[in-house]
């Protein structure tokens, strides 16, 4: 049996080069996102609370902290009461 060599696992298991390229890009992006989120030091249950919109589980300070870790800018605008 002849041995085959592939650039990556997707080249070996996908039917076409286009499908392999698509899966390679998707997996690279997912790995990068996972690494970024893991770098935030946020636990899985806490991430689940964010994804499920469980607002009562978060203080304003903790939401500001998560936003900062995500690279978001948060502003508070105060105006006179109507």
C-alpha positions in Angstrom: 0.0 0.0 0.0 1.3 3.4 -1.0 1.8 6.0 1.8 0.2 9.4 1.2 1.3 12.7 2.8 -1.1 15.6 3.4 -0.5 19.2 4.4 -3.2 18.9 7.1 -5.9 16.6 8.3 -8.6 18.4 6.2 -6.8 17.7 3.0 -6.9 14.0 3.9 -10.6 13.8 4.8 -12.4 16.3 2.6 -13.5 15.4 -0.9 -12.3 18.6 -2.7 -9.4 21.1 -2.2 -12.1 23.8 -1.7 -13.8 22.0 1.1 -10.5 21.3 2.7 -9.5 25.0 2.5 -12.9 26.0 4.0 -12.5 23.6 6.9 -8.9 24.7 7.5 -9.9 28.3 7.7 -12.8 27.5 10.0 -10.7 25.4 12.3 -7.9 28.0 12.4 -10.5 30.7 13.3 -12.1 28.6 16.0 -8.8 27.7 17.6 -7.8 31.4 17.6 -11.2 32.4 19.2 -10.9 29.6 21.8 -7.3 30.7 22.7 -8.5 34.3 23.1 -11.4 33.4 25.3 -9.2 31.0 27.4 -6.8 34.0 27.8 -9.6 36.0 29.5 -9.6 33.7 32.5 -13.4 33.3 32.4 -14.9 29.9 33.5 -17.1 27.9 31.3 -20.2 28.4 33.5 -19.6 32.1 33.3 -19.3 32.1 29.5 -22.6 30.1 29.4 -24.2 32.8 31.5 -23.1 35.4 29.0 -24.3 33.3 26.0 -27.7 32.7 27.6 -28.1 36.4 28.5 -28.5 35.7 32.3 -28.2 39.4 33.2 -29.0 38.9 36.9 -25.8 37.0 37.3 -23.6 40.0 36.4 -22.8 43.2 38.1 -22.1 46.3 36.0 -18.4 46.0 36.9 -18.1 42.4 35.8 -19.8 43.3 32.5 -17.4 46.1 32.0 -14.5 43.7 32.7 -15.8 41.2 30.2 -16.3 43.9 27.6 -12.7 45.1 28.1 -11.4 41.6 27.6 -13.4 41.3 24.4 -11.9 44.5 23.1 -15.1 46.5 23.4 -15.3 50.1 24.4 -18.1 51.0 26.9 -19.5 54.5 27.5 -21.9 55.8 30.1 -23.9 58.8 29.1 -25.6 60.8 31.8 -28.3 63.4 31.0 -30.9 65.3 32.9 -34.1 63.6 33.7 -37.0 64.4 31.3 
